[in-house]
């Protein structure tokens, strides 16, 4: 499975259960990245993608358990990383602004043996700069 998450500079993901931001360019890129595979997510995330859905999006509250090899998972909240045996790649979209956060990405990937293989900066719709970071083990 390929895990995708959006974080701020301090790895913040949400505040009081609500997403920090919703940038249209990030959503478009996530959907494009998942072309050729299913894109799994929680029911609450689906409205972000509803205008793009071509039948590949699958929603379930246990989507991280249901995703198969090579399938993409968009997670807006995570208490812990999925089973490392199933996790092939992690993609973080990092906002250029700090937001209030009470939920953070649950791991320092590099401290756990993951290595960043690529970083790409691009202009977002509501953010001047967004960085896409790709990690593998």
C-alpha atoms as one frame of an Amber mdcrd trajectory, in Angstrom:
protein
   0.000   0.000   0.000   1.078   3.558  -0.690   0.155   5.888   2.167  -0.581
   9.540   1.347  -1.016  12.254   3.984  -0.968  16.045   4.210   1.038  17.688
   6.984   2.184  21.117   8.072   5.853  21.963   8.849   5.438  20.412  12.338
   3.769  17.238  10.961   0.353  18.477  12.122  -2.554  16.761  10.377  -5.759
  17.930  12.029  -7.224  20.056  14.800 -10.237  18.846  16.785 -10.830  16.151
  14.165 -10.947  18.623  11.275  -8.494  18.805   8.414  -6.074  21.698   8.540
  -6.461  22.716   4.934  -7.926  21.577   1.633  -5.870  22.610  -1.341  -7.426
  21.764  -4.717  -4.081  21.302  -6.445  -2.993  18.722  -3.837  -6.249  16.809
  -4.265  -5.852  16.801  -8.038  -2.263  15.538  -7.741  -3.209  12.792  -5.280
  -5.913  11.588  -7.651  -3.484  11.747 -10.590  -0.788   9.856  -8.619  -3.266
   7.051  -7.975  -4.168   6.599 -11.643  -4.132   2.942 -12.502  -5.002   1.811
  -8.980  -7.687   2.152  -6.373  -7.607   5.153  -4.089  -8.797   4.262  -0.586
  -9.944   6.775   2.035 -12.346   7.350   4.910 -15.927   8.343   4.076 -15.239
  11.806   5.511 -12.472  12.437   2.947 -14.544  11.565  -0.111 -16.134  15.038
  -0.590 -12.662  16.405  -1.397 -12.495  14.081  -4.432 -16.149  13.765  -5.433
 -15.794  15.866  -8.590 -12.868  13.754  -9.790 -14.122  10.252  -9.044 -14.084
   7.927 -12.033 -15.000   4.839 -10.031 -11.539   4.144  -8.590 -12.207   5.682
  -5.191 -13.123   3.247  -2.427 -14.288   4.433   0.980 -14.382   2.507   4.236
 -13.655   3.329   7.838 -11.075   0.495   7.864  -9.571   1.510   4.499  -6.002
   1.037   5.728  -6.776  -2.640   6.344  -8.551  -3.133   3.023  -5.985  -1.619
   0.667  -3.933  -4.092  -1.299  -0.428  -4.033  -2.716   0.159  -1.058  -4.986
  -3.079   0.653  -3.953  -3.091   4.218  -2.653  -4.544   5.317   0.707  -5.268
   8.939   1.558  -5.316   9.405   5.343  -6.313  12.679   6.959  -5.816  11.287
  10.470  -3.535   8.506  11.717  -2.932   7.225  15.218  -0.114   4.945  14.053
   1.472   3.818  10.827  -0.091   0.807   9.095   1.585  -2.596   9.343   5.139
  -2.081   8.026   4.935  -5.352   6.074   2.111  -3.854   3.986   3.483  -0.311
   3.670   5.428   0.100   0.417   5.788   3.868   0.201   4.780   7.038   2.069
   3.947  10.276   0.261   3.661  13.443   2.344   2.266  16.679   0.976   3.661
  19.398   3.229   1.911  22.767   3.509   4.020  25.918   3.724   2.046  27.221
   6.747   1.782  26.094  10.349  -1.716  25.399  11.591  -3.086  24.568  15.028
  -2.819  20.802  15.394  -3.741  18.241  17.992  -3.131  15.297  15.664   0.264
  14.748  14.068   1.736  12.319  11.590   2.635   9.433  13.888   6.252   8.756
  12.946   9.604  10.262  12.159  10.034   8.263   8.968  13.776   8.748   8.624
  14.369   7.659  12.238  12.456   4.449  11.407  14.674   3.571   8.463  12.699
   5.214   5.669  14.583   7.415   3.243  13.336  10.318   1.248  13.954   9.613
  -2.399  12.359  12.703  -3.902  11.070  16.133  -2.995   9.095  18.241  -5.423
   7.893  21.788  -4.715   4.912  23.197  -6.572   2.430  26.055  -6.180  -0.847
  25.050  -4.606  -4.232  26.637  -5.065  -4.425  28.115  -1.563  -0.742  27.764
  -0.590   2.176  29.520  -2.218   4.379  26.433  -1.995   3.620  22.795  -1.249
   6.268  20.113  -1.063   5.648  16.518  -2.066   8.001  14.152  -0.235   8.311
  10.484  -1.231   9.740   7.931   1.226  10.687   4.277   0.763  12.428   1.738
   2.981
